[in-house]
């Protein structure tokens, strides 16, 4: 498989993940859980607040990375004549 074909396949798989309602529900649940826990911590509980803040940002980073793989696949599809669905 060529590099372009590999990127298209990876992009298609990333798109499938992002369209998966279970994945979306899990991300939303975790985001809400971490945010609510952060919101209800004492302002002087810096360690817990920072840990929860990092958790929320890691979730965003994961989604951004998967979106990047999908977009790279789309670009590879345009370059190579394939498509990411």
C-alpha positions as semicolon CSV with decimal commas, in nm:
position;residue;x (nm);y (nm);z (nm)
1;X;0,000;0,000;0,000
2;X;0,134;0,341;-0,093
3;X;0,170;0,626;0,157
4;X;-0,127;0,804;0,002
5;X;-0,344;0,494;0,019
6;X;-0,240;0,442;0,381
7;X;-0,335;0,802;0,468
8;X;-0,673;0,759;0,296
9;X;-0,743;0,440;0,493
10;X;-0,637;0,605;0,819
11;X;-0,852;0,908;0,736
12;X;-1,154;0,687;0,672
13;X;-1,103;0,506;1,002
14;X;-1,067;0,837;1,187
15;X;-1,390;0,964;1,025
16;X;-1,568;0,646;1,138
17;X;-1,452;0,705;1,495
18;X;-1,572;1,065;1,492
19;X;-1,913;0,961;1,355
20;X;-1,951;0,685;1,614
21;X;-2,219;0,790;1,864
22;X;-2,068;0,578;2,142
23;X;-1,736;0,758;2,101
24;X;-1,912;1,094;2,107
25;X;-2,116;0,997;2,415
26;X;-1,803;0,880;2,597
27;X;-1,620;1,204;2,520
28;X;-1,916;1,417;2,627
29;X;-1,963;1,214;2,946
30;X;-1,596;1,244;3,042
31;X;-1,582;1,614;2,957
32;X;-1,893;1,685;3,164
33;X;-1,768;1,465;3,449
34;X;-1,427;1,635;3,464
35;X;-1,576;1,982;3,425
36;X;-1,835;1,930;3,700
37;X;-1,573;1,782;3,932
38;X;-1,346;2,081;3,860
39;X;-1,633;2,325;3,916
40;X;-1,711;2,173;4,256
41;X;-1,357;2,160;4,395
42;X;-1,245;2,408;4,652
43;X;-1,053;2,697;4,504
44;X;-0,757;2,615;4,730
45;X;-0,743;2,252;4,606
46;X;-0,495;2,348;4,337
47;X;-0,362;1,996;4,269
48;X;-0,706;1,849;4,201
49;X;-0,816;2,149;3,995
50;X;-0,502;2,133;3,781
51;X;-0,536;1,756;3,732
52;X;-0,896;1,797;3,615
53;X;-0,803;2,089;3,390
54;X;-0,535;1,874;3,227
55;X;-0,785;1,587;3,182
56;X;-1,028;1,816;3,001
57;X;-0,751;1,943;2,774
58;X;-0,626;1,591;2,698
59;X;-0,976;1,500;2,578
60;X;-0,967;1,798;2,343
61;X;-0,619;1,696;2,224
62;X;-0,736;1,343;2,145
63;X;-1,032;1,468;1,940
64;X;-0,809;1,720;1,760
65;X;-0,559;1,447;1,675
66;X;-0,828;1,219;1,531
67;X;-0,967;1,512;1,330
68;X;-0,616;1,579;1,200
69;X;-0,579;1,218;1,083
70;X;-0,917;1,244;0,909
71;X;-0,822;1,571;0,739
72;X;-0,485;1,432;0,630
73;X;-0,674;1,143;0,473
74;X;-0,904;1,385;0,292
75;X;-0,606;1,573;0,152
76;X;-0,440;1,248;0,048
77;X;-0,763;1,146;-0,123
78;X;-0,770;1,469;-0,319
79;X;-0,404;1,424;-0,412
80;X;-0,437;1,059;-0,504
81;X;-0,784;1,054;-0,652
82;X;-0,941;0,863;-0,360
83;X;-1,182;0,989;-0,099
84;X;-1,239;0,990;0,273
85;X;-1,601;0,916;0,352
